[in-house]
Amino acid sequence: MSRLAVVLAGPGSEHDAVLSISSLLMSSFQDFRVNLFSELVLGNDILSTWVDQDERFVWDAKFEEFVANSEAVLILPVGLLLTEYSLEALFEALQVPEVSVVRALVPSRHSSLEFWDAGFIRAVGCENSELSARQSGSERWMDGAAIGLHYVGQPAPRVFFRRGAADRHIVDVNVFESAPGRIPLGTFMASRRRIRAAARRIKVLPERLRRMLSNG
């Protein structure tokens, strides 16, 4: 069975669903299966014809059976696009100790991408997973733009990945205890001023030291 179970979640158009799947197929990580729902085929069969010969795609599977042997579960909103290494970054974020689900937010959208520990879902039951994750404090939030997530029609954020040993891509991921917010501009500017002032003091230290020695 596949390491990753992907559920493409609506609402959304078939056009957006095709684009989301296209970004999934261009991922560096390909060990997945995708559960599609008939509601996504809105009067035509573009989507069903496209994936008909790919055994990784199934239709209207029961959730419990679909995730039975997976390592992780990705809830991918229709219209959300991944980058080549977004899945690797999500797997890395899920490896943080005591994390059962990572939610990635994208600016101006209410729905979030969800990346679940499938073992956690099986242990507590699908119907109890949301409440259990919240009560246990094991849900984490991250900025989706940091791993290149964006919706159809939005510009793709610039993302930089560095290569590790054996050409494995290493992704630096920041995971938050709760939904992240922006640093206030005033706080940011004040920090910059303090850093610059400290740098100026460091530059003049050698001159002061020479004066003290000459006076001694």
N, C-alpha and C positions, 0 to 999 in steps of 0.2 A: 504493500500500500504506500501511498504518497505521504511525505513528511508534512505537507501543508494542505489543509482543506480550505478552499476558497468559496465563499458564498457571496454572489453578486446581489446586492440588496437594492431595491427600488425605494421610492418611485423614480422614474426616469424614462427617457425615450430609448427605442432600440438603437438609434444612432449613437447615443451616448454610451450605451452598453457595449456596442462594438468597439468604440474607442478605448473604453476601460480594459476590455479583454485584450485589445491590441497591445496596450502598454504592458499588460501582464505577460504576454507572449514574448516581449522583447527584454524581459528581465533576465539577469544573469542566473537567477535561481529558477529552475524549471521542474522541480520535484513536487508537483501539485496536482490536485483535482479540483474541478470547478462545478459547483451546483448552480444550475440556471433554473429560472422559473418561467412557466409558459406565459405569464402576464407580460414579460418583456417583448414578446413577439406580437406587436400591435398591428395585426391585419396583414402582415407580410412575413416572409420567411428568410430575410437576409441573414439574421443571426443563426437560425437553425441550420441553414444550408452551409454556412461558413464553417461551423464547428462539427458538422455531422460525422465526419470521418475521424475526428480526434477523440480517442477513447478517454482522454482526461476530462471531457465535458459530459455531464449527466444532467437530466432534466427532472425537476420536482422530486428529488430524493428526500427521504425523511432525515431530518437533521441528526438525530441520535445515531442512525446507521451510517450517515455520511462521514461523521467525525470519529467513528469508533476506533480507528487504528492510526489516527493522525497525531503528529507531535504538536501542531499548532493549528489555529483556525483564524482565517482572515475574513472579516466582514468588510467587503469592499463596496462602498456606495456607488451606484451607477453614475457615471460621468467623472469620477475621480481617476486621475492618471498617475501612474507610478513612473519612476525613473529606472534605469537599468539596475541600480543597486539598492533600491528602496526596501526590498524584501530582506536583503542581508542586514540592513540597518535595523529592521523591526525584529528579526531574530536575535540580534545582539542586545537590543533593549529589553527583550523578554527574559534574557539571562541574568538580569539584575536580581539579586536575592530577594525572595518573598514578593515577587511580582506575578500576578495571575493574568493581568490584561494590560495592554498598552493602548491608549487612545491617542490618535494623532489628529490635531485640529488644523483646519485650513482657514485662513482669514475670510470673513464675510459669509461663511457657511455654518449652519447649525449642526448638521450631521457630521459625525467623526468616523474615521477609519478605526476599526477595532482589531487588535491582534491578540488572540487568547491562547493561553496554555490549555491545550486540549485535555490534558490529564486532569486539570482543575475542573473543567466542565463535566467530565465523566464522574469525578469524585462527588461533586455536590449536586449534580443534575442540571440539565439545561435550564429548567424553569427557575432554579435557585441561584444561577451563576451571577447575575447582576447584583442581587442583594448580598450574596456571600462575599463577593469581591469588595463591595463597599464597606461592609461591616468588619471585614478582616483587615482593611487598609491596604489591600494588595493591588489596587488599580493605580495606574500611573498615567500621566499626561505628557505629551511632547508636542513640539512645534512641527507640524507636517512639512512646512516649507524647508526645514533643516535637512530633510531627506528627499526633497524634490517634489513633494506631493502638490498637485494643483488640479483644478477642475477644467473641464472642456471650456475653451474660450478665454481662459486666464493665461497670462504669460508664465512660462516655466521658471521657477526660481533657480538661480545659479548655485550649484552644489559642487563641492570639491571633496574628492575621496583620495586617500593616499594608499599606496600599495604596500602590503606587508610581505612576509616571507612567502616564497613560492607563488608570487603573483596574486596572493589572496588580498582582496580589498578590505581594508580596515576602516570602519566607520566610527567616528566619534559621536556618541549620542548623549544628549542631555535629557534626563528623565526627571519630571517634577512630581512633587507630592500631590499637587492639585493643578487645576487649569492655570497655565502660565500667563503672566501679564507682562506688559512692556515696562522697562525701566523708565521712570519719569525723566523727561529731558533735563529738568533742572538738576536732578541728582547726578545725571551723567556728565553735564557740563561742569558741575562743582568738582567732581572726581578728576576730570581732565585738568582743571586749574591746579588742584593740589599736586598732581603728578608733575606738571610742568614746573611748579615752584620748587619741588624737591629736587628736580633735575638741575635747576639753576644753582641751588645751594651746593650740590655735589660738584659742579663745575668750578666753583670759586674756592673750594676747600684747599686744593694744592697751593694757591697763591697765599691764602691766609697762613698756611703752615710754614711757608718759606719766610714770611714776615716774622712769625713768632721765633723761628730759629735764628734769624739774623739779629733780632732784638736781644735774644738771650746771649 
